[in-house]
C-alpha cells in the first residue's frame, strides 16, 4: 500500500529562520517614511472623527426599531399574503388555515431539507471507518518522517493535524457530503418560522388591516375563539412545551455515545422548550397555534424519517446504527429512561 503523501507546502525544516521576510519588512518601513503616507493617515483619522461626531449628533433610534422594520419587511408581507390566499381559496376558518399552512410549509419545504440532511449524515457515518484507517496510516507516516527529519512532538502533531484536515476535505469533496451542508435546514427553517410568526402577529394586532384583525377575533375554535388574545387556559402553551420536549428526547435516546458538547446542546433545547411555555402564553393565540401545529408536524416528520422504507424512498443510505424496528426501540428507550420502577 503506497504511503500517504504529506502536504507539499510542509517544510522539511520547520524551524529555519525566516530570512526571506526581511526585505519585505525593510521595504514596508521605507514606504512608511513617505510624506503622502502621513497625509493619508491624517485624512483617515479626520474622516473617522467626523463620522463619529455625526453619529453622536443623530437622534437615537427607538428600541423597537429593528423589530418594527422586520415585522414590516417584504418576506413577512409575503407570508401574510400567502395565509390570506390559503384561507380564501380553501374557505377554511382562520384556525384551520393556520394549522394547514404550518403543515403545508413543513411538508413542502422542511421535509425535503430534512431528508437531505439525513442523507448527508448517513454518508458521513459510513465514511468514518475509512477516515479512521487513513488517520492511523497518516500517524505512522508522520512518526517515520519526524524521526528522519528530527521533528519535535509539537511539529509532528502540527503536520498530522494539517494533513488529516486535507485528507478529510478530499473525502468530503469526493462523496459530496461536507458537514456544513447539513446545516441548510436550520438556515431555511428558522427564518421561515420567524416570518410566519411575525405575519400572524401583524394580523392579530391590526398591522395587516382592521378587517383581518376582526376576522382573527372570531376565527378561533373550542377554548381559543379569539385568535388575537393569548390563551388564558395555557392549553396551547403547555402542549407546545410537551411536544418540543418529546422531540428533544427522541433525538437524545437515539444516540448511544453522547459527548459533553452534545449533552450541553440537549440540555439547552430542553430549557428552551420549557421557556417557550410562558412565551407562548403571552402572545396571541394565532401564534401559539402556529407554533404548536409546526412542532407537531415536525414531530411526525421526525418519526417518518426513522422508517427504513421511507429512508430508502428518499435515497438515504443504510448505516450501521440504523434499526429495523425504530419505533419499538424509541418506545423502549423512553420507557426505560423515564420508568420509576427499580
ZADO-1210 file (C-alpha; in nm, 4 decimals, padded with zeros to 6 digits):
<atoms>
<atom x="00.0000" y="00.0000" z="00.0000" code="UNK" pos="1"/>
<atom x="00.1646" y="00.3296" z="-00.1018" code="UNK" pos="2"/>
<atom x="00.2434" y="00.5791" z="00.1739" code="UNK" pos="3"/>
<atom x="00.0218" y="00.8801" z="00.2204" code="UNK" pos="4"/>
<atom x="00.1716" y="01.1966" z="00.0669" code="UNK" pos="5"/>
<atom x="00.2382" y="01.4775" z="00.3036" code="UNK" pos="6"/>
<atom x="00.1279" y="01.8288" z="00.2258" code="UNK" pos="7"/>
<atom x="00.3531" y="01.9752" z="-00.0466" code="UNK" pos="8"/>
<atom x="00.3625" y="02.3042" z="00.1420" code="UNK" pos="9"/>
<atom x="00.5146" y="02.1468" z="00.4550" code="UNK" pos="10"/>
<atom x="00.8704" y="02.2486" z="00.5075" code="UNK" pos="11"/>
<atom x="01.1227" y="01.9694" z="00.5900" code="UNK" pos="12"/>
<atom x="01.2919" y="02.2143" z="00.8272" code="UNK" pos="13"/>
<atom x="01.0069" y="02.3976" z="01.0036" code="UNK" pos="14"/>
<atom x="01.2330" y="02.5776" z="01.2459" code="UNK" pos="15"/>
<atom x="01.4505" y="02.7529" z="00.9856" code="UNK" pos="16"/>
<atom x="01.4824" y="03.1318" z="01.0304" code="UNK" pos="17"/>
<atom x="01.2540" y="03.3410" z="00.8061" code="UNK" pos="18"/>
<atom x="01.5289" y="03.5244" z="00.6148" code="UNK" pos="19"/>
<atom x="01.3147" y="03.5996" z="00.3110" code="UNK" pos="20"/>
<atom x="01.0784" y="03.8176" z="00.5140" code="UNK" pos="21"/>
<atom x="01.3443" y="04.0757" z="00.5999" code="UNK" pos="22"/>
<atom x="01.3448" y="04.2601" z="00.2605" code="UNK" pos="23"/>
<atom x="00.9669" y="04.2926" z="00.2740" code="UNK" pos="24"/>
<atom x="00.9858" y="04.4442" z="00.6211" code="UNK" pos="25"/>
<atom x="01.2550" y="04.6890" z="00.5124" code="UNK" pos="26"/>
<atom x="01.0515" y="04.7890" z="00.2061" code="UNK" pos="27"/>
<atom x="00.7458" y="04.8457" z="00.4230" code="UNK" pos="28"/>
<atom x="00.9440" y="05.0658" z="00.6630" code="UNK" pos="29"/>
<atom x="01.0858" y="05.2692" z="00.3699" code="UNK" pos="30"/>
<atom x="00.7374" y="05.3261" z="00.2290" code="UNK" pos="31"/>
<atom x="00.6046" y="05.4420" z="00.5633" code="UNK" pos="32"/>
<atom x="00.8600" y="05.7263" z="00.5610" code="UNK" pos="33"/>
<atom x="00.6925" y="05.8836" z="00.2576" code="UNK" pos="34"/>
<atom x="00.5080" y="06.2092" z="00.3378" code="UNK" pos="35"/>
<atom x="00.1916" y="06.1128" z="00.1496" code="UNK" pos="36"/>
<atom x="00.1531" y="05.8153" z="00.3817" code="UNK" pos="37"/>
<atom x="00.1297" y="06.0506" z="00.6804" code="UNK" pos="38"/>
<atom x="-00.1188" y="06.2754" z="00.4984" code="UNK" pos="39"/>
<atom x="-00.3339" y="05.9749" z="00.4107" code="UNK" pos="40"/>
<atom x="-00.3308" y="05.8562" z="00.7722" code="UNK" pos="41"/>
<atom x="-00.4286" y="06.2046" z="00.8941" code="UNK" pos="42"/>
<atom x="-00.7111" y="06.2206" z="00.6404" code="UNK" pos="43"/>
<atom x="-00.8491" y="05.8813" z="00.7509" code="UNK" pos="44"/>
<atom x="-00.8332" y="05.9915" z="01.1147" code="UNK" pos="45"/>
<atom x="-01.0227" y="06.3140" z="01.0401" code="UNK" pos="46"/>
<atom x="-01.2873" y="06.1325" z="00.8376" code="UNK" pos="47"/>
<atom x="-01.3395" y="05.8754" z="01.1164" code="UNK" pos="48"/>
<atom x="-01.3756" y="06.1516" z="01.3759" code="UNK" pos="49"/>
<atom x="-01.6311" y="06.3357" z="01.1649" code="UNK" pos="50"/>
<atom x="-01.8330" y="06.0195" z="01.1195" code="UNK" pos="51"/>
<atom x="-01.8346" y="05.9574" z="01.4955" code="UNK" pos="52"/>
<atom x="-01.9474" y="06.3139" z="01.5667" code="UNK" pos="53"/>
<atom x="-02.2280" y="06.2829" z="01.3132" code="UNK" pos="54"/>
<atom x="-02.3419" y="05.9566" z="01.4671" code="UNK" pos="55"/>
<atom x="-02.3397" y="06.1091" z="01.8149" code="UNK" pos="56"/>
<atom x="-02.5404" y="06.4118" z="01.6986" code="UNK" pos="57"/>
<atom x="-02.8027" y="06.1983" z="01.5227" code="UNK" pos="58"/>
<atom x="-03.1167" y="06.1135" z="01.7223" code="UNK" pos="59"/>
<atom x="-03.1178" y="05.7714" z="01.8824" code="UNK" pos="60"/>
<atom x="-03.3402" y="05.5088" z="01.7186" code="UNK" pos="61"/>
<atom x="-03.6194" y="05.3621" z="01.9266" code="UNK" pos="62"/>
<atom x="-03.5622" y="05.0271" z="02.0923" code="UNK" pos="63"/>
<atom x="-03.8258" y="04.8580" z="01.8817" code="UNK" pos="64"/>
<atom x="-03.6941" y="04.9979" z="01.5529" code="UNK" pos="65"/>
<atom x="-03.5347" y="04.6767" z="01.4326" code="UNK" pos="66"/>
<atom x="-03.8390" y="04.4741" z="01.5381" code="UNK" pos="67"/>
<atom x="-04.0796" y="04.7049" z="01.3571" code="UNK" pos="68"/>
<atom x="-03.8584" y="04.7031" z="01.0491" code="UNK" pos="69"/>
<atom x="-03.8514" y="04.3247" z="01.0471" code="UNK" pos="70"/>
<atom x="-04.2267" y="04.2941" z="01.1017" code="UNK" pos="71"/>
<atom x="-04.2849" y="04.5231" z="00.8013" code="UNK" pos="72"/>
<atom x="-04.0291" y="04.3547" z="00.5774" code="UNK" pos="73"/>
<atom x="-04.1162" y="04.2026" z="00.2421" code="UNK" pos="74"/>
<atom x="-04.0889" y="03.8321" z="00.3472" code="UNK" pos="75"/>
<atom x="-04.3362" y="03.8970" z="00.6313" code="UNK" pos="76"/>
<atom x="-04.5791" y="04.0600" z="00.3866" code="UNK" pos="77"/>
<atom x="-04.5374" y="03.7584" z="00.1581" code="UNK" pos="78"/>
<atom x="-04.6316" y="03.5333" z="00.4491" code="UNK" pos="79"/>
<atom x="-04.9386" y="03.7481" z="00.5207" code="UNK" pos="80"/>
<atom x="-05.0480" y="03.7265" z="00.1572" code="UNK" pos="81"/>
<atom x="-04.9898" y="03.3511" z="00.1494" code="UNK" pos="82"/>
<atom x="-05.2017" y="03.2946" z="00.4592" code="UNK" pos="83"/>
<atom x="-05.4803" y="03.5148" z="00.3224" code="UNK" pos="84"/>
<atom x="-05.4718" y="03.3351" z="-00.0141" code="UNK" pos="85"/>
<atom x="-05.4839" y="02.9935" z="00.1540" code="UNK" pos="86"/>
<atom x="-05.7769" y="03.0924" z="00.3732" code="UNK" pos="87"/>
<atom x="-05.9704" y="03.2496" z="00.0846" code="UNK" pos="88"/>
<atom x="-05.9097" y="02.9691" z="-00.1654" code="UNK" pos="89"/>
<atom x="-05.9828" y="02.6818" z="00.0738" code="UNK" pos="90"/>
<atom x="-06.2703" y="02.8552" z="00.2518" code="UNK" pos="91"/>
<atom x="-06.1421" y="02.7396" z="00.5896" code="UNK" pos="92"/>
<atom x="-06.1773" y="02.9217" z="00.9206" code="UNK" pos="93"/>
<atom x="-05.8652" y="03.1016" z="01.0294" code="UNK" pos="94"/>
<atom x="-05.7631" y="02.8465" z="01.2915" code="UNK" pos="95"/>
<atom x="-05.7764" y="02.5665" z="01.0313" code="UNK" pos="96"/>
<atom x="-05.5974" y="02.7818" z="00.7738" code="UNK" pos="97"/>
<atom x="-05.3139" y="02.8457" z="01.0221" code="UNK" pos="98"/>
<atom x="-05.2797" y="02.4747" z="01.1033" code="UNK" pos="99"/>
<atom x="-05.2943" y="02.3742" z="00.7355" code="UNK" pos="100"/>
<atom x="-05.0428" y="02.6456" z="00.6440" code="UNK" pos="101"/>
<atom x="-04.7978" y="02.5127" z="00.9033" code="UNK" pos="102"/>
<atom x="-04.8413" y="02.1566" z="00.7728" code="UNK" pos="103"/>
<atom x="-04.8024" y="02.2725" z="00.4118" code="UNK" pos="104"/>
<atom x="-04.4818" y="02.4646" z="00.4793" code="UNK" pos="105"/>
<atom x="-04.3360" y="02.1818" z="00.6828" code="UNK" pos="106"/>
<atom x="-04.4156" y="01.9229" z="00.4163" code="UNK" pos="107"/>
<atom x="-04.3220" y="02.1253" z="00.1066" code="UNK" pos="108"/>
<atom x="-04.0092" y="02.2996" z="00.2397" code="UNK" pos="109"/>
<atom x="-03.8793" y="02.1432" z="00.5591" code="UNK" pos="110"/>
<atom x="-03.9340" y="01.7722" z="00.4888" code="UNK" pos="111"/>
<atom x="-03.7174" y="01.7596" z="00.1701" code="UNK" pos="112"/>
<atom x="-03.4415" y="01.9508" z="00.3513" code="UNK" pos="113"/>
<atom x="-03.4674" y="01.7154" z="00.6495" code="UNK" pos="114"/>
<atom x="-03.4367" y="01.4153" z="00.4170" code="UNK" pos="115"/>
<atom x="-03.1318" y="01.5788" z="00.2548" code="UNK" pos="116"/>
<atom x="-02.9813" y="01.6326" z="00.5998" code="UNK" pos="117"/>
<atom x="-03.0371" y="01.2664" z="00.6939" code="UNK" pos="118"/>
<atom x="-02.8740" y="01.1614" z="00.3659" code="UNK" pos="119"/>
<atom x="-02.5638" y="01.3689" z="00.4392" code="UNK" pos="120"/>
<atom x="-02.5406" y="01.2446" z="00.7984" code="UNK" pos="121"/>
<atom x="-02.5692" y="00.8851" z="00.6789" code="UNK" pos="122"/>
<atom x="-02.2894" y="00.9389" z="00.4265" code="UNK" pos="123"/>
<atom x="-02.0716" y="01.0936" z="00.6964" code="UNK" pos="124"/>
<atom x="-02.1383" y="00.7994" z="00.9281" code="UNK" pos="125"/>
<atom x="-02.0461" y="00.5496" z="00.6578" code="UNK" pos="126"/>
<atom x="-01.7290" y="00.7496" z="00.5905" code="UNK" pos="127"/>
<atom x="-01.5980" y="00.7270" z="00.9473" code="UNK" pos="128"/>
<atom x="-01.4290" y="00.3822" z="00.9158" code="UNK" pos="129"/>
<atom x="-01.2319" y="00.4982" z="00.6118" code="UNK" pos="130"/>
<atom x="-01.1297" y="00.8186" z="00.7898" code="UNK" pos="131"/>
<atom x="-01.0179" y="00.6142" z="01.0913" code="UNK" pos="132"/>
<atom x="-00.7986" y="00.3858" z="00.8798" code="UNK" pos="133"/>
<atom x="-00.6441" y="00.6783" z="00.6917" code="UNK" pos="134"/>
<atom x="-00.5758" y="00.8584" z="01.0207" code="UNK" pos="135"/>
<atom x="-00.3862" y="00.5558" z="01.1557" code="UNK" pos="136"/>
<atom x="-00.1772" y="00.5330" z="00.8385" code="UNK" pos="137"/>
<atom x="-00.1087" y="00.9051" z="00.8476" code="UNK" pos="138"/>
<atom x="00.0023" y="00.8873" z="01.2112" code="UNK" pos="139"/>
<atom x="00.2530" y="00.6179" z="01.1193" code="UNK" pos="140"/>
<atom x="00.3822" y="00.8150" z="00.8183" code="UNK" pos="141"/>
<atom x="00.4240" y="01.1328" z="01.0227" code="UNK" pos="142"/>
<atom x="00.6079" y="00.9475" z="01.3002" code="UNK" pos="143"/>
<atom x="00.8507" y="00.7948" z="01.0484" code="UNK" pos="144"/>
<atom x="00.9076" y="01.1273" z="00.8739" code="UNK" pos="145"/>
<atom x="00.9503" y="01.3026" z="01.2063" code="UNK" pos="146"/>
<atom x="01.2250" y="01.0630" z="01.3145" code="UNK" pos="147"/>
<atom x="01.4040" y="01.1107" z="00.9828" code="UNK" pos="148"/>
<atom x="01.3928" y="01.4912" z="00.9961" code="UNK" pos="149"/>
<atom x="01.4226" y="01.5336" z="01.3736" code="UNK" pos="150"/>
<atom x="01.0821" y="01.6897" z="01.4316" code="UNK" pos="151"/>
<atom x="00.9714" y="01.7669" z="01.7814" code="UNK" pos="152"/>
<atom x="00.6416" y="01.6319" z="01.9152" code="UNK" pos="153"/>
<atom x="00.4729" y="01.9679" z="01.8632" code="UNK" pos="154"/>
<atom x="00.5846" y="01.9941" z="01.4992" code="UNK" pos="155"/>
<atom x="00.4826" y="01.6344" z="01.4288" code="UNK" pos="156"/>
<atom x="00.1390" y="01.6968" z="01.5770" code="UNK" pos="157"/>
<atom x="00.1025" y="02.0091" z="01.3624" code="UNK" pos="158"/>
<atom x="00.1797" y="01.8185" z="01.0406" code="UNK" pos="159"/>
<atom x="-00.0502" y="01.5343" z="01.1414" code="UNK" pos="160"/>
<atom x="-00.3492" y="01.7624" z="01.2010" code="UNK" pos="161"/>
<atom x="-00.2792" y="01.9642" z="00.8883" code="UNK" pos="162"/>
<atom x="-00.2647" y="01.6617" z="00.6587" code="UNK" pos="163"/>
<atom x="-00.5598" y="01.4946" z="00.8298" code="UNK" pos="164"/>
<atom x="-00.7755" y="01.8011" z="00.7588" code="UNK" pos="165"/>
<atom x="-00.6643" y="01.7891" z="00.3963" code="UNK" pos="166"/>
<atom x="-00.7492" y="01.4200" z="00.3642" code="UNK" pos="167"/>
<atom x="-01.0912" y="01.4653" z="00.5253" code="UNK" pos="168"/>
<atom x="-01.1693" y="01.7579" z="00.2953" code="UNK" pos="169"/>
<atom x="-01.0781" y="01.5466" z="-00.0078" code="UNK" pos="170"/>
<atom x="-01.3093" y="01.2691" z="00.1130" code="UNK" pos="171"/>
<atom x="-01.5940" y="01.5159" z="00.1713" code="UNK" pos="172"/>
<atom x="-01.5495" y="01.6533" z="-00.1801" code="UNK" pos="173"/>
<atom x="-01.5302" y="01.3055" z="-00.3274" code="UNK" pos="174"/>
<atom x="-01.8587" y="01.1929" z="-00.1668" code="UNK" pos="175"/>
<atom x="-02.0205" y="01.5404" z="-00.1786" code="UNK" pos="176"/>
<atom x="-02.1095" y="01.5273" z="00.1907" code="UNK" pos="177"/>
<atom x="-01.9500" y="01.8268" z="00.3597" code="UNK" pos="178"/>
<atom x="-02.0873" y="01.8632" z="00.7162" code="UNK" pos="179"/>
<atom x="-02.1756" y="02.2301" z="00.6629" code="UNK" pos="180"/>
<atom x="-02.4378" y="02.1284" z="00.4053" code="UNK" pos="181"/>
<atom x="-02.6304" y="01.9562" z="00.6849" code="UNK" pos="182"/>
<atom x="-02.7000" y="02.2986" z="00.8407" code="UNK" pos="183"/>
<atom x="-02.9084" y="02.4100" z="00.5411" code="UNK" pos="184"/>
<atom x="-03.2251" y="02.3006" z="00.7216" code="UNK" pos="185"/>
<atom x="-03.1611" y="02.5446" z="01.0083" code="UNK" pos="186"/>
<atom x="-03.0838" y="02.8373" z="00.7769" code="UNK" pos="187"/>
<atom x="-03.4189" y="02.7880" z="00.5991" code="UNK" pos="188"/>
<atom x="-03.6470" y="02.6740" z="00.8801" code="UNK" pos="189"/>
<atom x="-03.5666" y="02.9425" z="01.1386" code="UNK" pos="190"/>
<atom x="-03.6218" y="03.2492" z="00.9104" code="UNK" pos="191"/>
<atom x="-03.9399" y="03.0918" z="00.7718" code="UNK" pos="192"/>
<atom x="-04.0701" y="03.0291" z="01.1252" code="UNK" pos="193"/>
<atom x="-03.9916" y="03.3867" z="01.2299" code="UNK" pos="194"/>
<atom x="-04.1536" y="03.5425" z="00.9212" code="UNK" pos="195"/>
<atom x="-04.4780" y="03.3456" z="00.9607" code="UNK" pos="196"/>
<atom x="-04.4878" y="03.4250" z="01.3327" code="UNK" pos="197"/>
<atom x="-04.4492" y="03.7979" z="01.2641" code="UNK" pos="198"/>
<atom x="-04.7140" y="03.7788" z="00.9920" code="UNK" pos="199"/>
<atom x="-04.9599" y="03.6257" z="01.2383" code="UNK" pos="200"/>
<atom x="-04.8665" y="03.8901" z="01.4936" code="UNK" pos="201"/>
<atom x="-04.9413" y="04.1649" z="01.2396" code="UNK" pos="202"/>
<atom x="-05.2783" y="04.0077" z="01.1602" code="UNK" pos="203"/>
<atom x="-05.3615" y="03.9829" z="01.5318" code="UNK" pos="204"/>
<atom x="-05.2707" y="04.3389" z="01.6323" code="UNK" pos="205"/>
<atom x="-05.4188" y="04.5083" z="01.3262" code="UNK" pos="206"/>
<atom x="-05.0959" y="04.5908" z="01.1449" code="UNK" pos="207"/>
<atom x="-05.2204" y="04.3988" z="00.8406" code="UNK" pos="208"/>
<atom x="-05.5581" y="04.5737" z="00.8419" code="UNK" pos="209"/>
<atom x="-05.8556" y="04.6102" z="01.0724" code="UNK" pos="210"/>
<atom x="-06.0653" y="04.3724" z="00.8598" code="UNK" pos="211"/>
<atom x="-05.8173" y="04.0886" z="00.9069" code="UNK" pos="212"/>
<atom x="-05.8000" y="04.1616" z="01.2798" code="UNK" pos="213"/>
<atom x="-06.1784" y="04.1342" z="01.3068" code="UNK" pos="214"/>
<atom x="-06.1699" y="03.8021" z="01.1250" code="UNK" pos="215"/>
<atom x="-05.8986" y="03.6778" z="01.3619" code="UNK" pos="216"/>
<atom x="-06.1013" y="03.7843" z="01.6656" code="UNK" pos="217"/>
<atom x="-06.3808" y="03.5461" z="01.5608" code="UNK" pos="218"/>
<atom x="-06.1749" y="03.2864" z="01.3737" code="UNK" pos="219"/>
<atom x="-06.0821" y="03.0580" z="01.6599" code="UNK" pos="220"/>
<atom x="-06.2363" y="02.7350" z="01.7875" code="UNK" pos="221"/>
<atom x="-06.3000" y="02.5426" z="02.1099" code="UNK" pos="222"/>
<atom x="-06.1486" y="02.7352" z="02.4006" code="UNK" pos="223"/>
<atom x="-05.9467" y="02.9816" z="02.1863" code="UNK" pos="224"/>
<atom x="-06.2257" y="03.1520" z="01.9958" code="UNK" pos="225"/>
<atom x="-06.0331" y="03.4824" z="01.9807" code="UNK" pos="226"/>
<atom x="-05.7067" y="03.4382" z="01.7914" code="UNK" pos="227"/>
<atom x="-05.5934" y="03.7920" z="01.8801" code="UNK" pos="228"/>
<atom x="-05.5881" y="03.7233" z="02.2568" code="UNK" pos="229"/>
<atom x="-05.3470" y="03.4979" z="02.4480" code="UNK" pos="230"/>
<atom x="-05.4643" y="03.1560" z="02.5576" code="UNK" pos="231"/>
<atom x="-05.5764" y="03.2105" z="02.9172" code="UNK" pos="232"/>
<atom x="-05.6174" y="02.8359" z="02.9787" code="UNK" pos="233"/>
<atom x="-05.2497" y="02.7663" z="02.8928" code="UNK" pos="234"/>
<atom x="-05.3522" y="02.4552" z="02.6986" code="UNK" pos="235"/>
<atom x="-05.1766" y="02.5613" z="02.3789" code="UNK" pos="236"/>
<atom x="-04.8532" y="02.6735" z="02.5543" code="UNK" pos="237"/>
<atom x="-04.8262" y="02.3595" z="02.7685" code="UNK" pos="238"/>
<atom x="-04.8992" y="02.1361" z="02.4686" code="UNK" pos="239"/>
<atom x="-04.6288" y="02.3195" z="02.2749" code="UNK" pos="240"/>
<atom x="-04.3757" y="02.2600" z="02.5526" code="UNK" pos="241"/>
<atom x="-04.4612" y="01.8895" z="02.5770" code="UNK" pos="242"/>
<atom x="-04.4306" y="01.8336" z="02.2011" code="UNK" pos="243"/>
<atom x="-04.0949" y="02.0143" z="02.1887" code="UNK" pos="244"/>
<atom x="-03.9665" y="01.8140" z="02.4855" code="UNK" pos="245"/>
<atom x="-04.0738" y="01.4923" z="02.3150" code="UNK" pos="246"/>
<atom x="-03.8814" y="01.5902" z="02.0010" code="UNK" pos="247"/>
<atom x="-03.5691" y="01.6607" z="02.2079" code="UNK" pos="248"/>
<atom x="-03.5947" y="01.3324" z="02.3961" code="UNK" pos="249"/>
<atom x="-03.6404" y="01.1301" z="02.0767" code="UNK" pos="250"/>
<atom x="-03.3196" y="01.2802" z="01.9418" code="UNK" pos="251"/>
<atom x="-03.1434" y="01.2170" z="02.2742" code="UNK" pos="252"/>
<atom x="-03.2321" y="00.8480" z="02.3096" code="UNK" pos="253"/>
<atom x="-03.1212" y="00.7538" z="01.9588" code="UNK" pos="254"/>
<atom x="-02.7541" y="00.8322" z="02.0352" code="UNK" pos="255"/>
<atom x="-02.5615" y="00.5631" z="02.2197" code="UNK" pos="256"/>
<atom x="-02.2373" y="00.7564" z="02.2758" code="UNK" pos="257"/>
<atom x="-02.3008" y="01.1185" z="02.3691" code="UNK" pos="258"/>
<atom x="-02.0197" y="01.3708" z="02.4035" code="UNK" pos="259"/>
<atom x="-02.0120" y="01.6549" z="02.6530" code="UNK" pos="260"/>
<atom x="-02.0991" y="01.9101" z="02.3841" code="UNK" pos="261"/>
<atom x="-02.3993" y="01.7045" z="02.2737" code="UNK" pos="262"/>
<atom x="-02.5200" y="01.6882" z="02.6337" code="UNK" pos="263"/>
<atom x="-02.4955" y="02.0668" z="02.6595" code="UNK" pos="264"/>
<atom x="-02.6894" y="02.1120" z="02.3345" code="UNK" pos="265"/>
<atom x="-02.9590" y="01.8672" z="02.4502" code="UNK" pos="266"/>
<atom x="-02.9962" y="02.0442" z="02.7840" code="UNK" pos="267"/>
<atom x="-03.0116" y="02.3798" z="02.6078" code="UNK" pos="268"/>
<atom x="-03.3037" y="02.2678" z="02.3914" code="UNK" pos="269"/>
<atom x="-03.4751" y="02.1214" z="02.6962" code="UNK" pos="270"/>
<atom x="-03.4523" y="02.4566" z="02.8695" code="UNK" pos="271"/>
<atom x="-03.5756" y="02.6366" z="02.5564" code="UNK" pos="272"/>
<atom x="-03.8747" y="02.4013" z="02.5354" code="UNK" pos="273"/>
<atom x="-03.9718" y="02.4948" z="02.8899" code="UNK" pos="274"/>
<atom x="-03.9055" y="02.8661" z="02.8342" code="UNK" pos="275"/>
<atom x="-04.1331" y="02.8664" z="02.5295" code="UNK" pos="276"/>
<atom x="-04.4327" y="02.7788" z="02.7511" code="UNK" pos="277"/>
<atom x="-04.4641" y="03.1209" z="02.9238" code="UNK" pos="278"/>
<atom x="-04.3645" y="03.2946" z="02.5990" code="UNK" pos="279"/>
<atom x="-04.6483" y="03.1233" z="02.4123" code="UNK" pos="280"/>
<atom x="-04.8862" y="03.2232" z="02.6920" code="UNK" pos="281"/>
<atom x="-04.8173" y="03.5935" z="02.6334" code="UNK" pos="282"/>
<atom x="-04.8514" y="03.6068" z="02.2527" code="UNK" pos="283"/>
<atom x="-05.1770" y="03.5937" z="02.0537" code="UNK" pos="284"/>
<atom x="-05.3380" y="03.2520" z="02.0229" code="UNK" pos="285"/>
<atom x="-05.2779" y="03.2563" z="01.6482" code="UNK" pos="286"/>
<atom x="-04.9012" y="03.2471" z="01.7046" code="UNK" pos="287"/>
<atom x="-04.9264" y="02.9796" z="01.9740" code="UNK" pos="288"/>
<atom x="-05.1467" y="02.7702" z="01.7449" code="UNK" pos="289"/>
<atom x="-04.8975" y="02.8016" z="01.4602" code="UNK" pos="290"/>
<atom x="-04.6068" y="02.7064" z="01.6889" code="UNK" pos="291"/>
<atom x="-04.7940" y="02.4016" z="01.8173" code="UNK" pos="292"/>
<atom x="-04.9005" y="02.2911" z="01.4678" code="UNK" pos="293"/>
<atom x="-04.5476" y="02.3363" z="01.3307" code="UNK" pos="294"/>
<atom x="-04.3914" y="02.1399" z="01.6187" code="UNK" pos="295"/>
<atom x="-04.6478" y="01.8601" z="01.5887" code="UNK" pos="296"/>
<atom x="-04.5905" y="01.8245" z="01.2135" code="UNK" pos="297"/>
<atom x="-04.2166" y="01.8344" z="01.2755" code="UNK" pos="298"/>
<atom x="-04.2513" y="01.5511" z="01.5269" code="UNK" pos="299"/>
<atom x="-04.4461" y="01.3487" z="01.2707" code="UNK" pos="300"/>
<atom x="-04.1774" y="01.4076" z="01.0088" code="UNK" pos="301"/>
<atom x="-03.9017" y="01.3085" z="01.2503" code="UNK" pos="302"/>
<atom x="-04.0791" y="00.9796" z="01.3184" code="UNK" pos="303"/>
<atom x="-04.1395" y="00.9285" z="00.9467" code="UNK" pos="304"/>
<atom x="-03.7693" y="00.9725" z="00.8730" code="UNK" pos="305"/>
<atom x="-03.6956" y="00.6829" z="01.1127" code="UNK" pos="306"/>
<atom x="-03.8829" y="00.4394" z="00.8890" code="UNK" pos="307"/>
<atom x="-03.6424" y="00.2194" z="00.6857" code="UNK" pos="308"/>
<atom x="-03.8859" y="00.2068" z="00.3920" code="UNK" pos="309"/>
<atom x="-03.9205" y="00.5860" z="00.3792" code="UNK" pos="310"/>
<atom x="-03.5436" y="00.6284" z="00.4110" code="UNK" pos="311"/>
<atom x="-03.4899" y="00.4022" z="00.1072" code="UNK" pos="312"/>
<atom x="-03.7544" y="00.6054" z="-00.0770" code="UNK" pos="313"/>
<atom x="-03.5522" y="00.9240" z="-00.0053" code="UNK" pos="314"/>
<atom x="-03.2242" y="00.7569" z="-00.1170" code="UNK" pos="315"/>
<atom x="-03.0819" y="00.7676" z="00.2347" code="UNK" pos="316"/>
<atom x="-02.8056" y="00.5034" z="00.2533" code="UNK" pos="317"/>
<atom x="-02.8260" y="00.2375" z="00.5191" code="UNK" pos="318"/>
<atom x="-02.5935" y="00.2864" z="00.8164" code="UNK" pos="319"/>
<atom x="-02.4641" y="00.0638" z="01.0936" code="UNK" pos="320"/>
<atom x="-02.6700" y="00.2454" z="01.3572" code="UNK" pos="321"/>
<atom x="-02.9967" y="00.2162" z="01.1630" code="UNK" pos="322"/>
<atom x="-03.2566" y="-00.0108" z="01.3212" code="UNK" pos="323"/>
<atom x="-03.5142" y="-00.2311" z="01.1527" code="UNK" pos="324"/>
<atom x="-03.7643" y="-00.1595" z="01.4340" code="UNK" pos="325"/>
<atom x="-03.7079" y="00.2124" z="01.5087" code="UNK" pos="326"/>
<atom x="-04.0429" y="00.2868" z="01.6721" code="UNK" pos="327"/>
<atom x="-04.0202" y="-00.0098" z="01.9064" code="UNK" pos="328"/>
<atom x="-03.6665" y="00.0941" z="02.0009" code="UNK" pos="329"/>
<atom x="-03.7727" y="00.4556" z="02.0675" code="UNK" pos="330"/>
<atom x="-04.0637" y="00.3440" z="02.2855" code="UNK" pos="331"/>
<atom x="-03.8444" y="00.1007" z="02.4757" code="UNK" pos="332"/>
<atom x="-03.5725" y="00.3618" z="02.5309" code="UNK" pos="333"/>
<atom x="-03.8203" y="00.6235" z="02.6555" code="UNK" pos="334"/>
<atom x="-03.9890" y="00.3695" z="02.8828" code="UNK" pos="335"/>
<atom x="-03.6554" y="00.2594" z="03.0287" code="UNK" pos="336"/>
<atom x="-03.5305" y="00.6142" z="03.0755" code="UNK" pos="337"/>
<atom x="-03.8417" y="00.7539" z="03.2427" code="UNK" pos="338"/>
<atom x="-03.9600" y="00.4423" z="03.4246" code="UNK" pos="339"/>
<atom x="-03.9959" y="00.4799" z="03.8029" code="UNK" pos="340"/>
<atom x="-03.9605" y="00.1075" z="03.8631" code="UNK" pos="341"/>
<atom x="-03.6331" y="-00.0060" z="04.0131" code="UNK" pos="342"/>
</atoms>
